[in-house]
Amino acid sequence: MDHRKKRVAIVGAGTSGLAACKHLLARGFRPVVFDAGDSIGGQWTRTLASTRLQSPRAGYRFSDFPWPESVVAAGGDDDDCYPRHDQVVAYLAAYARRFAVDECVILRSTVLSAEFVGGDGDADEWELWNGNGDAFGDGSGVWRLTVRHDDGETSTTQVYEFDFLVLCIGRFSGVPNIPAFADGGGPEVFRGRVIHSMEFPDMDDADAAALVKGKRVVVVGSGKSAFDIAAESARWLLHGTNVWGKVNLGYIFMNRFAELMVRKPGAGYASNLLATLLAPLGWLISKLTEAYYKKEIPMEKHNMSPEHGLASSFSSCRIGMLPDRFYDMVNDGSIVIKRSPTPFTFCADGLMLAGGERAVTPADLVILATGFRGDEKLRRMLATSRRVRDAVVVASRLYRECVHPRVAQMAVVGYTESLTNIHSCEMMAKWVARLVDGAFRVPPVRRMEESVAEWHGNASCIGGVNIWYNDELCRDMGCEPRRKKGMIAEWFQPYGAADYADIQ
Ligand SMILES: Cc1cc2nc3c(=O)[nH]c(=O)nc-3n(C[C@H](O)[C@H](O)[C@H](O)COP(=O)(O)OP(=O)(O)OC[C@H]3O[C@@H](n4cnc5c(N)ncnc54)[C@H](O)[C@@H]3O)c2cc1C
């Protein structure tokens, strides 16, 4: 194949888009990357001043690009350190420069729609992906992108055609998830102001400070953004990843032995039987680790113990790090935590919480840190594509978490969550680059759909089976899945990005 003739577009220049571009460049393509923002780095460029990495630095990195000395030195030898968001942005920008990705990026360019035109045959009839199993199909189909370029004062709209589309638009930004309220219980009855957490980082520091100053602020949510906002103005939120002295969580939950205790999608009967037999051991390990955190963090005192066990929270990616001094602020009364099973409702003076606490929680400002609608973002982009009939389920029906069995010439990178997203999106990027390059072919559509059904139970999170997932990608790419030296290391050492550095 003559790469220079194949036009590949990437939408998004966050971690996923940068990785996708780097690996496509490495295979001889010259992709064009559109990003709506005015700098590289995606959501890390638009976050709260206090936001740090949730994953330890050692895990959150590209496989072949370590953190710079300055960040490593600041954290000392301790791998359990969490760079600030501006350090993450600098790291991503350095990666883009090092691999000449920045030369492919066109900033301030919003892809308004993506429509697949041409192409032969009906996707419902396909036996092979794209009709013939090739990443470019029979060559007659193209993605038509409508892109708005903004230069600050004016904007122009242009239409482009590409042979392959890689969507890296991020799941945790863009379209806010606003809870539905019964009539008379929504924000319209509230006398104060309601915003979504995504509006907060867009303000400069002075405006954000003025917004909350002297106000009674209620933050709704139990995810990372909720706790970050509460700290500035129920899930497991940890204060570090070393437990009981010096045992890193990676040795407990992120090695091959730990995955033996988990049922894995597509694994055979023997593997599932072994997981069942080892389940009591997994339960014990999880309880001992939970006991450590409950001793160190006053979550029980404040009625904040999560309902789910730690192991299952790892498997569903419901783990986060506490902001600095969070419980100090709870103890001195500047943050008040209240637990409420949904649905809560608004009233004129604040919020009415469900679950027994019927009294009004008074507020002047309510910040909904209630997450994002990644599915809706994809739907909007693909809405005009007649060939993508069911765009809303695209995100949850991806083979190898990357390609939809019945959507031609398109891949998605970074929509499925893991415990260190940069690592999983880089693995996806490597897999997609090889697929586009024809280094391997995906199986028949029916087999892909069976695989999607097996994996779908993981609810878009591969946290508990990340090594198993990487094994599948490695086999597809023709690479050895076992990456460690020696049996003991293979089974008990944590797996991370650096283990896959030689897969280029
Ligand atoms: C507060 C917070 C903290 C987090 N901390 C961690 C952590 O510690 N560890 C971890 O693993 N993960 C963390 N995450 C998850 C994080 O989202 C990922 O690690 C990663 O940065 C996502 O990168 P991405 O490239 O997939 O998406 P994004 O960073 O969201 O990038 C998407 C890019 O696509 C662009 N884009 C979107 N739509 C369009 C369009 N239509 N046209 C043009 N451009 C478009 C956007 O401008 C953006 O630049 C955190 C998330 C949040 C919200």
The ligand as an SDF file (V2000), in Angstrom:
LIG
                    3D

 53 58  0  0  0  0  0  0  0  0999 V2000
  -10.3290   15.8180   36.4010 C   0  0  0  0  0  0  0  0  0  0  0  0
   -9.8370   14.6050   35.6910 C   0  0  0  0  0  0  0  0  0  0  0  0
   -8.7170   13.9220   36.1400 C   0  0  0  0  0  0  0  0  0  0  0  0
   -8.2740   12.7850   35.4860 C   0  0  0  0  0  0  0  0  0  0  0  0
   -7.1950   12.1140   35.9790 N   0  0  0  0  0  0  0  0  0  0  0  0
   -6.8030   10.9580   35.3930 C   0  0  0  0  0  0  0  0  0  0  0  0
   -5.6990   10.1980   35.9080 C   0  0  0  0  0  0  0  0  0  0  0  0
   -5.0600   10.5700   36.8620 O   0  0  0  0  0  0  0  0  0  0  0  0
   -5.3720    9.0540   35.3000 N   0  0  0  0  0  0  0  0  0  0  0  0
   -6.0450    8.6080   34.2060 C   0  0  0  0  0  0  0  0  0  0  0  0
   -5.6980    7.5520   33.6980 O   0  0  0  0  0  0  0  0  0  0  0  0
   -7.0440    9.3200   33.6730 N   0  0  0  0  0  0  0  0  0  0  0  0
   -7.4520   10.4710   34.2380 C   0  0  0  0  0  0  0  0  0  0  0  0
   -8.4880   11.1760   33.7170 N   0  0  0  0  0  0  0  0  0  0  0  0
   -9.0890   10.6960   32.4710 C   0  0  0  0  0  0  0  0  0  0  0  0
   -8.5110   11.4800   31.2540 C   0  0  0  0  0  0  0  0  0  0  0  0
   -9.6070   11.9250   30.5630 O   0  0  0  0  0  0  0  0  0  0  0  0
   -7.5900   10.6390   30.3990 C   0  0  0  0  0  0  0  0  0  0  0  0
   -6.4410   10.2360   31.1360 O   0  0  0  0  0  0  0  0  0  0  0  0
   -7.0540   11.3050   29.1260 C   0  0  0  0  0  0  0  0  0  0  0  0
   -6.4620   12.5530   29.3760 O   0  0  0  0  0  0  0  0  0  0  0  0
   -8.1070   11.4230   28.0590 C   0  0  0  0  0  0  0  0  0  0  0  0
   -7.4630   11.8050   26.8820 O   0  0  0  0  0  0  0  0  0  0  0  0
   -8.2280   11.8080   25.5020 P   0  0  0  0  0  0  0  0  0  0  0  0
   -7.2420   12.2400   24.4860 O   0  0  0  0  0  0  0  0  0  0  0  0
   -8.8730   10.4890   25.2830 O   0  0  0  0  0  0  0  0  0  0  0  0
   -9.3870   12.8600   25.6840 O   0  0  0  0  0  0  0  0  0  0  0  0
   -9.3080   14.4480   25.9550 P   0  0  0  0  0  0  0  0  0  0  0  0
   -8.1480   14.7850   26.7940 O   0  0  0  0  0  0  0  0  0  0  0  0
  -10.6570   14.8570   26.4110 O   0  0  0  0  0  0  0  0  0  0  0  0
   -9.0150   15.0530   24.5170 O   0  0  0  0  0  0  0  0  0  0  0  0
  -10.0020   15.0920   23.5400 C   0  0  0  0  0  0  0  0  0  0  0  0
   -9.6550   16.1950   22.5810 C   0  0  0  0  0  0  0  0  0  0  0  0
  -10.5670   16.1380   21.4980 O   0  0  0  0  0  0  0  0  0  0  0  0
  -10.9230   17.4440   21.1350 C   0  0  0  0  0  0  0  0  0  0  0  0
  -12.2410   17.3980   20.5160 N   0  0  0  0  0  0  0  0  0  0  0  0
  -13.3800   16.8810   21.0250 C   0  0  0  0  0  0  0  0  0  0  0  0
  -14.3800   17.0180   20.1480 N   0  0  0  0  0  0  0  0  0  0  0  0
  -13.8580   17.6260   19.0690 C   0  0  0  0  0  0  0  0  0  0  0  0
  -14.3920   18.0380   17.8180 C   0  0  0  0  0  0  0  0  0  0  0  0
  -15.6610   17.8270   17.4940 N   0  0  0  0  0  0  0  0  0  0  0  0
  -13.5700   18.6500   16.9390 N   0  0  0  0  0  0  0  0  0  0  0  0
  -12.2690   18.8610   17.2300 C   0  0  0  0  0  0  0  0  0  0  0  0
  -11.7110   18.4880   18.3940 N   0  0  0  0  0  0  0  0  0  0  0  0
  -12.4980   17.8800   19.2910 C   0  0  0  0  0  0  0  0  0  0  0  0
  -10.9360   18.2310   22.4320 C   0  0  0  0  0  0  0  0  0  0  0  0
  -10.7230   19.6020   22.1770 O   0  0  0  0  0  0  0  0  0  0  0  0
   -9.7750   17.5910   23.1850 C   0  0  0  0  0  0  0  0  0  0  0  0
   -8.5700   18.2900   23.0120 O   0  0  0  0  0  0  0  0  0  0  0  0
   -8.9520   12.3280   34.3420 C   0  0  0  0  0  0  0  0  0  0  0  0
  -10.0680   13.0140   33.8710 C   0  0  0  0  0  0  0  0  0  0  0  0
  -10.5190   14.1320   34.5410 C   0  0  0  0  0  0  0  0  0  0  0  0
  -11.7660   14.8330   34.0230 C   0  0  0  0  0  0  0  0  0  0  0  0
  1  2  1  0
  2  3  1  0
  2 52  2  0
  3  4  2  0
  4  5  1  0
  4 50  1  0
  5  6  2  0
  6  7  1  0
  6 13  1  0
  7  8  2  0
  7  9  1  0
  9 10  1  0
 10 11  2  0
 10 12  1  0
 12 13  2  0
 13 14  1  0
 14 15  1  0
 14 50  1  0
 15 16  1  0
 16 17  1  0
 16 18  1  0
 18 19  1  0
 18 20  1  0
 20 21  1  0
 20 22  1  0
 22 23  1  0
 23 24  1  0
 24 25  2  0
 24 26  1  0
 24 27  1  0
 27 28  1  0
 28 29  2  0
 28 30  1  0
 28 31  1  0
 31 32  1  0
 32 33  1  0
 33 34  1  0
 33 48  1  0
 34 35  1  0
 35 36  1  0
 35 46  1  0
 36 37  1  0
 36 45  1  0
 37 38  2  0
 38 39  1  0
 39 40  1  0
 39 45  2  0
 40 41  1  0
 40 42  2  0
 42 43  1  0
 43 44  2  0
 44 45  1  0
 46 47  1  0
 46 48  1  0
 48 49  1  0
 50 51  2  0
 51 52  1  0
 52 53  1  0
M  END
$$$$
